[in-house]
Amino acid sequence: MQLDGLLQVGDLGYFPDPNRLDSASRRHAACDPLELGVSEFNAANPIAGRFFQTSDPRLCLYFIAGNHEDHELLQRHRRSRDSAWPVDDFHRLWCIDDGRTLKLPSGLTVGGLWGIDGDAPKARRIRSPRVQIDPAAAERLQSGQRFDVLLTHESPRDAIWLDSGSLEIADVIAQVQPQLAFFGHYHTPGRLADCDFGRTRVYWMTGLELQQDGTKAEPQSVGLLTEVNGTCTFSYLCEAWLADFTRQNWQQWLQW
């Protein structure tokens, strides 16, 4: 099977300058260097060079910003008013602009919304305003081009816990009704199965931290999205496959 690209729901850990880490990322990275694993691929180095020289040059990762990225440096990479722009030396990591849609080479159209919610009754306290969801960005998605897939870091309101999550995301889903929507941020699917999103199928993606049983990829951290004749389907990768993807061999998997 030929992959056309990778989609990621934020907290990629994009901190090219380790001196600019936020306090939570610095704390987690001190215990687990893989928290900043993307740093091995956003600048020229032997590991990234070997991988990108042998991989399909059309294969890119498209992501939106969560609450643990360097938002300022992401914006510095912006090129004019493009819907997405590369943020690495190899042009393989593409950031989808906040509140914009991007048509991928495969024809799939993806909408992106950055950040987390700070307005719900049970929202966490946000120390940095730039990581909060921008209502204007959500409005652009509602009133702009239709899209097939929505990527957010935060959940729709009440999808994980009652009185938490984003009303803006819930409104985008209700108004646009993309075929699929994906979010991360949380460590549990919460009450997602009890929610009604109309024709949109909404999926929670847990963190790919390679900590399941101490070394393995977490269930529901990776899945396969396919599009045939305009119809999108999604399924999580089976746990047997994920169990073979570990802290010890992840670089070999990439080279393969």
C-alpha positions, 0 to 999 in steps of 0.5 A: 500500500502506498502512503500519500501522507501522515496527519498529526493532531498536535503536540508534535513537540516542535521546539527547534531551540531547546532554550525555548521549551515550555515548562511542561515540555522541559520537565517531560523531556528531562525524564524522556528524551523521545518527548522531543524526538521530532528534533532529530528530523527538523534539521540536517543530521545523519539520522534524518539524512539517511531516512529522507534520502531513501524515502519517497520525497512526496511523503510528508507529515502534516500537523497542527499546533497543540499547546506544547509547540513553539508557536512563535517559531512556527509562525516565523516559517510562514510563507506569505498566506499559504495554507501550510508551510514547511518547518524543517530543513527537508520540507517534510514537516508541514504545519497547517495554518490555524483556521485554514484548509489544505488540499493534499496531493492525494486530493483530500482536503484537511482543515486545521485548528490550533491550540486548546480551550480555556473557556469551558467551566472545567478548562485548565488554566492557560498560562500562554494566550497564544496556545488558546483556540482562536475563535476567529480561526474557528469562524474561518473554518465554518465559513470557508471551503468545505473539507473532508477531515478536521484536525484539532488538538482539543476535543469538542465540548463534552466529548471527554468530560462534561463541561470541558473541551471546545464549543468552537470545535463542536460548532465547526463539526456541526456546521461543516460536517466533515467526514472525519475529525481527529483530536488528541490532548487527552489520555482517555477517550472519555465519553466520546462514544456517547456523543452525536456528531451527525454524519461526522465520525470523530476519533480520539488519538492517544499520544504515540509515546512508546510507553505501553508496557514500557517500550511499545506504541500505545493502542489508538495512537496510529490509524489508517485513513483511506479515501475511495471515490470521495468516501473516507474511512478510518481504522486504528492499527491493530495492537499486534502491529503496534507491539512491534513498534518500540523504543528500540527499533523505531529508527529501523522501522523508518529506514525500512 
